[in-house]
Amino acid sequence: MHTHNFVTYEEFGRRFFDVAVTEDRVAAAFAEIAGGEFEMGPMAQGPAGLAKVSAKVQIQQAIVRRNAGETLTFSIRIPLIIELLVDLRVDKQKFKVDGDIALRATARAAEPLLLVIDVAKPRPSDIAVHVTSKSVRGEIVRIIGGVDTEIRRFVAAYVADEIDSPASQRAKVIDVADAVASAWDV
């Protein structure tokens, strides 16, 4: 006498996704993808490249919200903190930036038996920043130099490159057949 309640393969597959692809697991995968900290610059900016811009960027732990529907999708928010230095040759302006990166991801099934977290690349409009400076001169540089826009553009490009990196590509794909084979080693 068995005590199992059998389900269809389709029901099993959906339940598998619900159990296997959790907010915590997706957040952990993004911790690998995002890295923790990186530096950029100095890069020439502005008219004739007169300004040199450098930054230290700290990427914080991702906050993930799962949306269950026909497909499992995820809204991901990754907070960031940036220390920005704009060297104008005459003086240097420091800026503090906090903000976040908004990403969208979808859990998909692929052949032969893969679980894939498909991440849409961010656009600059998916990056929110709040920039502050310690001086009036810094605020003028920020406004005239379009610092907020440049930060959003750079961060979006950086994250898009990280999404395409080989390490990120590996982190987004789980070979279910291999996982089952290693768990059920006969």
Helices and strands as residue ranges (DSSP letters): H 9-20, H 23-34, E 37-45, G 47-49, E 51-59, E 63-68, E 72-87, E 92-110, E 114-119, G 124-126, E 127-133, H 136-145, H 147-164, H 166-171, E 173-175, H 176-183
